């Protein structure tokens, strides 16, 4: 009996210690500082590597899987999270197109056999896929800015054309659109049920994959939309710089950044050895293979679970893939350290960020136009914006990546407006360079709009150095 009582006492003591330990861990992860105005201390998801969930060392296969962004279960997201007394005023969405067929082919190899028709009995699938195809087939009379009106509205080739959106890409953005619908329309009533054309702002580059990605997201967001209310504007530049694209200093930054990339590649003997091995397999000079950007085609094989190509001389294999992907990761790390890309990004992203804050400022005045803005773009669009915002640790934009700016109004203080920035569903507001310290002296889980405006109007030029105080002068300053 005495032994039994001691055992029960020890068991109870162990349970108590476990409870205390878990409590300490919980309160360490979520500090409970005093709340003001009913707003609790901020708990924000991170974009930095999480040692509890990610490989202890950089794993190129893991990174490639993240890049593929293969549709699976519905993801958790932080979009639309705000205290109850905040009202959502407008939303500005920047997306990368979904999964696509390669832009390049590995010389002397067979193209990967990927079907770009949209088929209900093939994975990945989305419940709205058939309805999307049906609705797109009714949009032949849609009024889009030229040359968008000559592009197909959905992919439809049994063997994909170069750069064509795949079924995976369509499903990725149907999911994005449905997620945003559930949050912004069903929960926050961003648009009325009888929304009008002027409440949307839609812009895309002249590639079929960006137009089709934008339409897929839009269909998930506004199912069976009225074609008469939809107007996509054409953006000739991947930077979405509109009439402000001429910027000599930006181009100089880019040239120096490309030189850095070249020198890093020369120093990587393992990479050069890998290119040499692959060149022998496909029987072309190493220089020709490198120029064909083989990682683009290899990522397609990887994301679609298609074997890498073989010839009579052997097969391209996973080890080749790992070496090239690892170099990409190392290149991104050095890019952050050298900061040449940051200079390029500050000038490259300024026009589109300036457009965004102008649209937000109009919304704060009570204007009801362009409450939902969608830019359907490329990795070379999102990457400079992320860098310019100070999100240096953010991963390179995956297929169907989304970057969202939310504008909120405090109902208790209607003249005050705030913003939230989210990347792939993660709240990164307080990782941005213009708001990383704000939470230290404010209980609100978002950033004052004034901080973003000041950043775009002034601080972006300060970060470049020199005496420039506007975009034109920064683009034309001498002695760079």
N, C-alpha and C positions, 0 to 999 in steps of 0.2 A: 504493500500500500504506500509506504514511504517513497519507494522508487517511482511509483506511478505519479504521486503528487509532485515530486521533483521534476519529472519529465514534463508534466503539464505546465509547471511554473516556467521551465526553460522555453517551452513552446510559446507561451504567452509573451515572454520577454523577447523572443526572436521576432514575433509578429509586431510588437511595439517598435523595436529597432528598425524593422523594414519600413513601417509606416513613417517614422521620423526621417529615414533616409530618403524615401520617395518625396516627402514633403519638402525637404531641403533642396532636392534636385529641382522640383517644380518651381519653388520660389527663386531659385538661382536663374532659371531660364526665363521666368516671367516676373520681373520686379514689380512690387506693389507699392509704388510711390503714391502719394496722395493724389486723388483725382479732383479736377475742377470742372464745373459745369456739367457734371455727370459723365465725363469722359474718362475712362480708365487709362492707366499707363499703356503705352503702345507696345503691341506684340507684332513684330514684322517678320515675314519670311525673308530669308537671305538669298542673295545671288552668289555669295561666296561659297567655295567648296565646303561641304558638310562632311567632316571626318566620320560621322556616324553612319552615313549612307553611301558614301562614294569610295571608290578604291583608294587605298593608302598611297599609291603612286599613280601617276598619269597612265591611264589605260587607253590606248588608241581605239580599241574595239568598243569600249564603253562610250567614249566620246562620239564615235561614228554612229552608234545606236541612237544617242541623243539627237544627233544631227538628222537622222532619218525621220524621227518623230512619227513612228509607225502608229496609226490610230489603234487604240485599244479601249479600255474602259474610260468613262468620262473622267476628266481630270478635275481636281479641286482647284479653285482659283480665288483670288482676292479681289477681283473686280467688283465694284459697287459696294464695298464695305465702308460704312461711315456711321457716325453717331446719328441717332434718330432725328435730331433737330437740324440735320443738314439736308439740303435739297440738291439733287443732281441737275445741273443746268445744261451741260453739253459734254459730248464725248468725241475724241479725235483718235482714230485708229490707223496705225501704220502696219501693214502686213508685208511679209515676204510671200511670194507665190508658193503654192504647194509643191509637192514632189513632182519632178519633171524627168523626162528622158535626157540623156547627156547632150551637152553642146558639142562635145568632141568624141571622136572614135579612136581607139588605140589602133595605130596603123597595122594593116594586113591581118586584122582579126575580124571575126564575125560580129556584127552588131548584136547587143543583147536583145532577145526576143521578148519585148514587153508589149502587151496589148493595150492600146489607148482608147478602146471603146469602153463605154460605161455599162457594166453587166451586173444584174442584181444577184446572181448566184456565185459571184466571185468576191473573195476578200481582198481588201477591206470593204465593208458595206456600211451604208447608212440608211435608216428608214425612209429618208426623204430623197434617196437617189433617183428612183424612177420618176417621182414627181418633178424633180429638178430637170431631168432630161425632157420631160413632157413640156414643162414651162419654157425651157430654152427653145424648144422647137417652135414656139409661138412668138418668139421675139425677133423674127426676121425683119419686122418693120420698125424696130427700136431706133430711136434717134440718138445716135452717139456722135461725138465730134470726130471728124475725119482725122486719121484713117481707120479709126476703131470700127466704123460701120462696115468695113470690109473683112473683119476678122470673124472666125467661127465662134459661136457662143459657148461651145463645149467641145471637149476632145472626142474624136470619132474616127480614129485610124486603127485597123487591126494590128499593124506594126507601127509603133510610135514614130513620128517624125522628130527630127533633132530639136531638142528643147521643148517638146510638147508636154503639156500637163497630163499626168496619169490619173487613173481612177483613185489612187491613193491621195493625190493632190486635191482632187475634188472633195473627197470624203474629209480630209483634214480641215478644209474651210467650211464645209457644211457643219462640222462639229463646232468650229470657232463661232460661226454665225448663230447656231442654236444656243450655245453657251451665253453669248452676249444678249440674245433675245430674252432668255430666262432672267437675266440680271437687269438689263437696262430697260426693257419694255414691260415685262410682266411684273417685276418688283418695283422699279423706280418710275415707270410711266414716262420715260424720256420723250417719246412721241405720242401724240393722240392717236386714237384708232383711225381717224380720218386724216392722217398725216398728208402733207402736200409736198410737191417736188422741191420747193425751195427750202425745206427743212433738212434736206440731204445735200451733202457735197461729196461727189464721187470723182476720183481722178486716178488714172492708170497710165503706165507706159504703153507703147505701141506693140507689145508682145502679146500673142494669144494667151500665154500662160498667166500673165498678170490680169488681163481682162477676165478670163475664165475663173481665176481664183477670186477676184472681186465679186463676180456674179454668184459664185457658190456661197461665199460668206453672206452676201446680201440676201440670197434665197433662204439660208438658214435663219437670218435675222428677221426678214420680212417675207414669210412664205407666200407664194402666189401673188407677189407684188404686181401692181398695175404698171405695165410697160410704159404707159404714157407719162408716168411720174419719174422715170429713171433716165438720167442723163449722165453718161460718163464723159469727163473731159480728158483730152489726150495730153500727156506730158512727154515732150521729146527727150528730156534729160533724166537719167536714172537718179540724179541728185534732186530732182523736183525743184530746180532753181528758177523755173519760169523765165522771166525777163532779166534775171540777175546772174546769168551763167558765166559771163566773162569775168574771170578772176585770175590774173597771171600769177599772183603769189600762191594761190591754192595749187595751181599746176606745178609750181616749183617745189612745194612741199611734197607733192605726189611723186615727182621725179626723184627726189632724194629718198623717199620711202621705197620706191622701186629699186633704187641702187642698194639700199640696205638689205632688201630681200635677196638680191642677187649675190651680195657678198656673203650672207649667211649660208646660202645654198652651196657656194664654193667651199666653205669650211666644213661642210658635212660630207665626210668621205664615205660614210655608210650609205648616204642617199645616192651619191654618185655611183657607188658600186651597184646599188639596187637598180638604178636606171640602166647601167651597163648590162646587167643580167637580163632585164626585161627586153632591152634592145636586141640582144642575141636571140631571144626566144621568138620575137616577131620579125627578125632579120631586117632591121633598119638601123641607120646610124643613131647613136645615143642622142645626138642633138635633135634629130627629127622626133624621136620618142618624147623627149622632154617638152618640145614645143607643142605636142599634142595634148598636154596636160592630162596625163593618164588617170590621175586621181578622180577626175570628173566622171569618167566612164566606170572606174572601179567602184565608186560610191553607188552608182546605179546597180551594179551587180550585187553589191553588199546589201543595199536597202531592200532589194527585191528577191534576195536569197537565190540568185542565179550564179552558177559557177563562173569563176574567172576564166577568161579565154585561154585556149590552148592552140599550139601549132605543132608541127612535126618535130620542132626543136625543144618542146617542153610546154609547161603551163605557167602562166602568171599565178601567183599563189598568195595566201593570207600573209605570209611573212613580208612579201613585197608591199602589200597594202599597209601593214603595220608601220613599216619604215617611213613610207611617204606621209601617212597620217600623223605619225609622231613628229615629223619635221614641221608639218602644218601647225601643230600645237606649240612647238618651240618657237616658230616664227611669230605666232600671236603673242607669246610671252615677251620676246625681244621687242616687238612692235610697241608694247605698252611701256617698256623701259626707255626706249630711245626717243619717244614722244614726237617723232616726225609725223606720224599718222595723226596725232592729236591736232597739230597745226592744220593739216589738210582737213580734218573733220570739222574743226571750228568754223572754217570758211565754207566748207562744203555743205554743212548742215544749217548754216545761218538762214538762208532764204526760206526753207520750209518751216523752220522754227519761228521765224518772224511772221510768216503767214498764219501759223497756228495761234500765236498770242494775239494777233489782230482779230482773228475770229472769236477768240475767247473774250476779248475786251468788248466786242460788239454784243456778245451774249450777256455780259454783266450789265449792259445798258438796257436790257429787256428785249432786245431784238430776238425774234423767234426763227430767224433764218439759219440754216446750216448748223443745226443742233447735233447732227451726227455726221461727222466727216470721215471718209474712208480713202486712204491712199494705198492702192495696190501696187506693190513695188518689188524690189530685189534685195539681195543680201548687201549689195554695194550702196543701197539706199539706207537701210537700217543701221548698218555697221558704223558709218560716220555719225549718225544721230546719237547712237549709244555712247560712242567715244566722246562726242562733244558735251554730252550731259554729265560726263564724269563717271560713267558706268564702266570703268576699265576692266573690271573683273567679270562682266557679263560675257557669256559664251557667244561665239560667232553665231549669227542668226541661222537657226535651223530651218528646214522646210516648214512653211506655214507659220513662221514666227509672227508674234503680234506684239506691238508696242503701243500702249494706250495712255492717253492723257485725259483725265477726268477733271471737269470743272464743277465745283460745288459752291453753294451759297449757304451761309449760316442763317437759318430762319430767325434766330434770336438777335442777330445783328445783320440785317439784310444787306448792308453796304459792304460786308466783308465776304470775299470770295477766296477759295483755296483750290489747290490742285493736288492730284495724286498721279503718280507715274507707275505704270505696271508693265512688266516684261514677261511674256508667257505666263500670265496669271500671278506673278510674284510682285508684291508691293516693293518697289525699289526707290520710292520717293526720297527716303532719307539716306540713300547711297549716292544721290546726285550731288554734284559739286556745289550747286546753289542752295541746297537745303540740308546738307549733311549735319549741320550743327543746330538747326532750328529746334529740334525736339528737346534740346537741353534746357530751353527756357520757355517752352510752350507745351501745354497739355494736349493740344489738338493733334490728332493722328494724320495730319496732312500739312501741306506747305502753303503759305500765303501766295496768292497769284502774283503779288508784287515782286516776290523773289525771282520767279521765272521771268517776268517782264524785265527786271533789272539785269538779269543774267544775259538775256538776248540782246537788249539794247546797249549794255555797257560792258559787262564782265567778260563776255566772249572775246572782246577786242583787247581787254586788259590782259587776258591769259595769253594772248599772242605776243605780248611785249610791244615795245615801240610806243608811239604816241597816237596811234589811230583811235578815233572815237566813233567811226561808222564803217559800214561794210565796204563802201567804195574805196575809202582811203586805205583800209586794211588790205584790200585786194591789189592795190597799186603802190604800196609803199616801196621806197627805194632802199637799196643796201641790204636786202634780205639775203 
